[in-house]
Amino acid sequence: MSEAAADPSAPPASAAPAACTVLWLQSGGCGGCSMSLLCADTTDFHAMWRDAGIELLWHPSLSLASGDEVRELLQRCLDGRQPLDVLCVEGALLRGPHGTGGFHRMAGTGVPMVQWVRRLAAIARHVVAVGSCAAWGGITAGGEGETHNPTDACGLQFDDERPGGLLGADFRARGGLPVINIAGCPTHPGWVTDGLMALAAGLLGEADLDALQRPRFYADQLVHHGCTRNEFYEFKASAEKPSDAGCMMEHLGCKGTQAHADCNTRLWNGEGSCTRGGYACISCTEPGFQEPGHPFHETPKLAGIPIGLPTDMPKAWFVALASLSKSATPRRVRQNAVADHRVVAPAIRKTRLR
């Protein structure tokens, strides 16, 4: 026995800090954000969260507990016997029919999911919307004409781009923050884990959220940053069909210069992104992405000029720069842009001064 342990006057050893407890509910959606989370770049997802100080109380797909065990857990949270630091909600909140929430009841309880979410959000320290459905309503709230949003789906604190949603524009969790929108369709697993780690460490405040309440560590970036097609973009050497290697902004609907996310610098599964896989960015982290008003694979234009210009760029500047860039496009870039592989390799040049 050590001297410190034998000395009754010695101060007690400090206890390990309590883990950040997380309860995860799934509402109206496909479950794709949970699938994405399981694709995190780790061989042991549970250990990664545990080592980060995150304790997963329950997840409908990842936890063994069910039935009476889950009902007891929810009641303990509501009674205050089980501290609830973060309520994560995946999927849109289905308010229909006629505001009853009856379209979606939590299995085994008979209670509409929207009621469970309201009650748990009222006692949670933080509330997190995981994915664009939970943030804005997303694809679940889509549709046109008579079929538009038949379930009256919405986000936790937004109804598309309009503040409100299920909890109301003025909602604040017990920790003082509004709903934290980790938007994406699906959301990147790193955004979720980093967001929860920041909450656990007390490092995510209101100043760390953008105007749409997304964590700025990923939302202050653009998908365009780090895109492997940037040389083609700079010369306005555009792809003409999906298999082409050129920039997809001009003809194929890519919104990477407008979409707020770090997909090309924080790669998916350690190596991929939509644009690296040959797919145009559809700006899935933004409200209303599911109904852009045009086919996803086409770029709407006015007088031959794309309507969706790069963020913060005046149209006159874009037209002038595009014209100059196209006139200066090297033959190599022009040919490679409309091929599915590198046709012409870069020329070999001396890079030293002499």
C-alpha positions as CSV (number, residue, x, y, z in Angstrom):
1,M,0.0,0.0,0.0
2,S,1.3,3.4,-0.9
3,E,1.9,6.2,1.6
4,A,-0.8,8.3,0.0
5,A,-3.3,5.5,0.3
6,A,-2.4,4.8,3.9
7,D,-2.6,8.4,5.0
8,P,-6.3,9.1,6.0
9,S,-5.6,12.9,5.6
10,A,-4.7,12.5,1.9
11,P,-7.3,14.0,-0.5
12,P,-9.4,11.4,-2.3
13,A,-8.4,10.5,-5.9
14,S,-10.3,12.6,-8.4
15,A,-13.1,10.6,-10.1
16,A,-13.1,10.3,-13.8
17,P,-15.3,12.8,-15.6
18,A,-18.7,11.6,-16.4
19,A,-19.3,10.6,-19.9
20,C,-21.5,12.6,-22.2
21,T,-24.7,10.6,-22.4
22,V,-26.5,10.4,-25.8
23,L,-29.9,9.1,-26.6
24,W,-30.6,8.5,-30.3
25,L,-34.1,8.4,-31.8
26,Q,-35.1,7.6,-35.4
27,S,-38.1,9.3,-36.9
28,G,-39.3,9.6,-40.5
29,G,-36.5,8.7,-42.8
30,C,-34.4,6.0,-44.4
31,G,-31.9,5.4,-41.6
32,G,-29.1,6.4,-43.9
33,C,-27.4,8.7,-41.3
34,S,-27.0,5.7,-39.0
35,M,-25.6,3.6,-41.9
36,S,-23.2,6.4,-42.6
37,L,-22.2,6.5,-38.9
38,L,-21.3,2.8,-39.1
39,C,-19.0,3.6,-42.0
40,A,-16.8,5.8,-39.8
41,D,-13.1,5.2,-40.5
42,T,-12.6,2.9,-37.5
43,T,-12.7,-0.8,-36.8
44,D,-14.4,-0.3,-33.4
45,F,-17.1,2.4,-33.5
46,H,-18.3,1.8,-29.9
47,A,-14.7,2.1,-28.6
48,M,-14.1,5.3,-30.5
49,W,-17.1,7.0,-28.9
50,R,-16.2,5.5,-25.5
51,D,-12.7,6.8,-25.7
52,A,-14.1,10.2,-26.8
53,G,-16.1,10.4,-23.5
54,I,-19.4,9.6,-25.2
55,E,-21.8,7.1,-23.7
56,L,-24.5,5.8,-26.1
57,L,-27.6,5.2,-23.9
58,W,-29.6,3.7,-26.7
59,H,-29.9,3.6,-30.4
60,P,-32.8,1.7,-32.1
61,S,-30.4,-0.2,-34.5
62,L,-27.2,-0.4,-32.5
63,S,-28.4,-1.3,-29.1
64,L,-29.5,-4.6,-27.7
65,A,-32.2,-3.2,-25.4
66,S,-35.8,-3.2,-26.5
67,G,-39.3,-3.3,-25.2
68,D,-39.7,-2.7,-21.4
69,E,-36.0,-1.9,-21.1
70,V,-36.2,1.0,-23.5
71,R,-39.5,2.3,-22.0
72,E,-37.8,2.2,-18.5
73,L,-34.8,4.1,-19.9
74,L,-37.0,6.8,-21.4
75,Q,-38.9,7.2,-18.2
76,R,-35.7,7.4,-16.1
77,C,-34.6,10.2,-18.4
78,L,-37.8,12.1,-18.0
79,D,-37.8,11.6,-14.2
80,G,-34.2,12.9,-14.0
81,R,-32.9,9.6,-12.7
82,Q,-30.8,9.2,-15.9
83,P,-28.9,12.3,-16.9
84,L,-29.5,13.1,-20.6
85,D,-26.8,15.3,-22.1
86,V,-27.6,15.0,-25.8
87,L,-30.8,14.0,-27.6
88,C,-30.0,13.0,-31.2
89,V,-32.9,12.8,-33.6
90,E,-32.5,11.2,-37.0
91,G,-35.3,11.6,-39.6
92,A,-38.0,14.1,-40.1
93,L,-40.7,14.7,-37.5
94,L,-44.1,13.6,-38.9
95,R,-46.8,15.9,-37.5
96,G,-49.7,14.4,-39.5
97,P,-52.4,13.7,-39.7
98,H,-53.9,17.0,-38.6
99,G,-51.2,17.7,-36.1
100,T,-51.7,14.5,-34.1
101,G,-48.4,12.8,-35.0
102,G,-50.3,9.6,-35.5
103,F,-48.5,8.6,-38.6
104,H,-45.5,7.6,-36.5
105,R,-45.8,6.1,-33.0
106,M,-42.9,4.7,-31.1
107,A,-43.2,0.9,-31.2
108,G,-44.5,-0.5,-27.9
109,T,-45.6,2.8,-26.4
110,G,-48.6,3.9,-28.6
111,V,-47.3,7.4,-28.2
112,P,-46.5,9.6,-31.3
113,M,-42.8,10.1,-31.8
114,V,-43.3,13.9,-32.0
115,Q,-44.6,13.7,-28.4
116,W,-41.5,11.7,-27.2
117,V,-39.2,14.2,-28.9
118,R,-40.9,17.2,-27.4
119,R,-40.8,15.7,-23.9
120,L,-37.2,14.6,-24.1
121,A,-36.0,17.8,-25.8
122,A,-37.4,19.7,-22.8
123,I,-35.0,17.9,-20.4
124,A,-31.9,17.3,-22.6
125,R,-28.9,19.5,-22.2
126,H,-28.4,19.6,-25.9
127,V,-30.6,18.6,-28.9
128,V,-28.9,17.5,-32.2
129,A,-30.6,17.0,-35.6
130,V,-28.7,14.3,-37.4
131,G,-29.1,14.7,-41.1
132,S,-31.1,17.0,-43.3
133,C,-34.4,15.3,-42.6
134,A,-34.1,16.0,-38.9
135,A,-32.8,19.5,-39.6
136,W,-35.1,20.8,-42.3
137,G,-37.6,18.0,-43.3
138,G,-35.4,16.8,-46.2
139,I,-36.5,14.3,-48.7
140,T,-39.2,13.1,-46.3
141,A,-41.0,16.5,-46.7
142,G,-40.7,16.5,-50.5
143,G,-43.3,16.1,-53.2
144,E,-45.3,18.3,-55.5
145,G,-48.9,19.3,-56.0
146,E,-51.4,17.2,-54.0
147,T,-48.7,14.8,-53.0
148,H,-46.6,17.5,-51.4
149,N,-45.5,16.5,-47.9
150,P,-48.5,14.2,-47.1
151,T,-47.1,13.4,-43.6
152,D,-46.6,17.0,-42.7
153,A,-42.9,16.3,-42.1
154,C,-40.6,19.0,-40.7
155,G,-37.3,19.4,-39.0
156,L,-36.7,19.9,-35.3
157,Q,-36.4,23.7,-35.5
158,F,-36.8,24.4,-39.2
159,D,-39.5,23.8,-41.8
160,D,-37.4,23.8,-44.9
161,E,-35.6,27.1,-44.7
162,R,-38.2,28.7,-42.4
163,P,-37.5,28.7,-38.6
164,G,-40.1,26.9,-36.6
165,G,-40.3,23.1,-37.1
166,L,-41.5,20.9,-34.4
167,L,-39.9,22.7,-31.4
168,G,-40.4,26.3,-32.5
169,A,-38.1,29.0,-33.5
170,D,-37.5,30.2,-29.9
171,F,-36.5,26.7,-28.6
172,R,-33.4,26.5,-26.5
173,A,-32.2,23.3,-24.8
174,R,-31.2,23.3,-21.1
175,G,-27.6,24.0,-22.1
176,G,-28.7,27.3,-23.8
177,L,-28.2,26.3,-27.4
178,P,-30.8,26.0,-30.2
179,V,-31.0,22.7,-32.1
180,I,-27.7,21.9,-33.6
181,N,-28.2,20.9,-37.2
182,I,-25.6,18.4,-38.4
183,A,-27.1,18.4,-41.8
184,G,-26.3,16.2,-44.8
185,C,-28.0,13.4,-46.7
186,P,-26.5,11.4,-45.3
187,T,-24.4,13.3,-42.8
188,H,-20.7,12.5,-42.6
189,P,-19.8,10.3,-39.6
190,G,-17.0,12.7,-38.7
191,W,-19.4,15.6,-38.4
192,V,-21.5,13.7,-35.9
193,T,-18.7,12.4,-33.8
194,D,-16.7,15.7,-33.8
195,G,-19.9,17.6,-32.9
196,L,-20.7,15.3,-29.9
197,M,-17.0,15.4,-28.8
198,A,-17.2,19.2,-28.9
199,L,-20.4,19.2,-26.8
200,A,-18.9,16.7,-24.4
201,A,-15.8,19.0,-23.9
202,G,-17.9,22.2,-23.6
203,L,-16.3,23.6,-26.8
204,L,-19.4,24.2,-28.9
205,G,-21.2,27.5,-28.3
206,E,-23.6,29.5,-30.3
207,A,-20.8,31.4,-32.0
208,D,-19.6,28.0,-33.4
209,L,-22.9,27.6,-35.3
210,D,-23.7,29.3,-38.6
211,A,-26.9,31.1,-39.5
212,L,-28.6,27.7,-40.1
213,Q,-27.3,26.4,-36.8
214,R,-24.8,24.0,-38.5
215,P,-21.5,23.5,-36.8
216,R,-19.1,25.8,-38.5
217,F,-16.2,23.4,-38.3
218,Y,-17.7,21.8,-41.4
219,A,-20.3,24.3,-42.6
220,D,-17.8,27.2,-43.1
221,Q,-16.2,25.1,-45.9
222,L,-17.3,24.5,-49.4
223,V,-17.5,21.1,-51.2
224,H,-15.4,22.9,-53.9
225,H,-12.5,23.1,-51.5
226,G,-10.2,20.2,-52.3
227,C,-12.2,19.0,-55.3
228,T,-9.9,16.9,-57.6
229,R,-11.6,18.6,-60.6
230,N,-10.5,22.1,-59.6
231,E,-8.1,22.5,-62.5
232,F,-10.9,21.9,-64.9
233,Y,-13.1,24.4,-63.0
234,E,-10.3,27.0,-63.2
235,F,-10.2,26.7,-67.0
236,K,-13.9,26.2,-67.3
237,A,-13.2,22.9,-69.1
238,S,-16.5,21.2,-68.5
239,A,-17.7,17.6,-68.5
240,E,-20.4,16.9,-71.1
241,K,-21.5,13.5,-69.8
242,P,-21.4,11.7,-66.4
243,S,-18.3,9.7,-67.3
244,D,-16.2,12.7,-68.2
245,A,-13.4,13.9,-65.9
246,G,-14.1,17.7,-66.4
247,C,-15.8,20.1,-64.1
248,M,-19.5,19.2,-63.6
249,M,-20.7,22.7,-62.7
250,E,-21.5,24.1,-66.2
251,H,-23.6,21.3,-67.6
252,L,-24.1,18.5,-65.0
253,G,-25.7,20.3,-62.1
254,C,-22.8,20.3,-59.6
255,K,-23.3,22.8,-56.8
256,G,-19.9,22.2,-55.1
257,T,-19.0,25.9,-55.4
258,Q,-22.2,26.8,-53.4
259,A,-22.6,23.8,-51.0
260,H,-21.4,24.2,-47.4
261,A,-19.5,21.1,-46.4
262,D,-15.9,19.8,-46.2
263,C,-16.6,16.6,-48.2
264,N,-13.4,16.9,-50.3
265,T,-11.1,17.7,-47.5
266,R,-12.7,15.3,-44.9
267,L,-13.1,12.3,-47.2
268,W,-15.8,9.7,-46.8
269,N,-14.4,6.3,-45.7
270,G,-11.0,7.9,-45.8
271,E,-10.9,8.3,-49.6
272,G,-14.1,9.3,-51.3
273,S,-16.6,12.0,-52.0
274,C,-19.5,12.5,-54.4
275,T,-17.5,14.5,-56.9
276,R,-14.5,12.0,-56.7
277,G,-16.9,9.3,-57.5
278,G,-18.2,11.1,-60.6
279,Y,-21.4,12.4,-59.1
280,A,-22.4,16.1,-59.1
281,C,-22.8,17.7,-55.6
282,I,-26.5,18.3,-55.0
283,S,-25.9,20.5,-52.0
284,C,-27.5,18.0,-49.6
285,T,-26.5,20.0,-46.5
286,E,-28.8,22.9,-47.5
287,P,-32.6,23.3,-46.9
288,G,-34.7,22.5,-50.0
289,F,-32.0,20.5,-51.7
290,Q,-34.5,17.8,-52.4
291,E,-36.6,20.0,-54.7
292,P,-34.1,22.2,-56.6
293,G,-36.6,23.1,-59.3
294,H,-34.5,21.3,-62.0
295,P,-33.2,17.8,-62.6
296,F,-30.3,17.0,-60.3
297,H,-28.0,16.1,-63.3
298,E,-28.7,19.4,-65.2
299,T,-27.4,22.9,-64.7
300,P,-30.2,25.5,-65.2
301,K,-29.0,28.5,-67.3
302,L,-30.1,31.9,-68.3
303,A,-28.7,33.2,-71.6
304,G,-26.2,30.3,-71.4
305,I,-24.9,31.4,-68.0
306,P,-25.4,29.0,-65.0
307,I,-28.0,30.4,-62.6
308,G,-26.3,28.9,-59.6
309,L,-23.0,30.8,-59.6
310,P,-20.2,30.2,-57.1
311,T,-21.1,31.6,-53.7
312,D,-20.2,35.4,-53.2
313,M,-19.2,35.8,-56.9
314,P,-21.0,38.6,-58.9
315,K,-22.4,37.4,-62.2
316,A,-20.3,40.0,-64.3
317,W,-17.1,38.8,-62.7
318,F,-18.0,35.1,-63.4
319,V,-18.8,35.8,-67.1
320,A,-15.5,37.8,-67.5
321,L,-13.4,35.2,-65.8
322,A,-15.0,32.3,-67.5
323,S,-14.4,33.8,-70.9
324,L,-10.8,34.5,-70.2
325,S,-10.3,31.1,-68.6
326,K,-11.7,29.3,-71.6
327,S,-9.6,31.2,-74.0
328,A,-6.5,30.2,-72.0
329,T,-7.4,26.5,-71.5
330,P,-4.4,24.3,-72.4
331,R,-5.0,21.6,-74.9
332,R,-4.3,18.9,-72.3
333,V,-7.0,20.2,-70.0
334,R,-9.5,20.6,-72.8
335,Q,-9.0,17.1,-74.0
336,N,-8.9,15.4,-70.6
337,A,-12.2,17.2,-69.5
338,V,-14.3,15.2,-72.0
339,A,-12.6,11.9,-71.5
340,D,-13.1,9.3,-68.7
341,H,-9.3,8.9,-68.2
342,R,-6.2,11.0,-68.6
343,V,-5.6,11.3,-72.4
344,V,-2.8,13.8,-72.3
345,A,-0.2,13.9,-69.5
346,P,1.2,17.2,-68.2
347,A,4.3,18.3,-70.1
348,I,7.7,17.9,-68.4
349,R,9.2,21.2,-67.5
350,K,12.2,22.3,-65.4
351,T,10.9,24.0,-62.3
352,R,14.2,25.4,-61.0
353,L,15.2,29.0,-61.8
354,R,18.3,28.0,-63.8
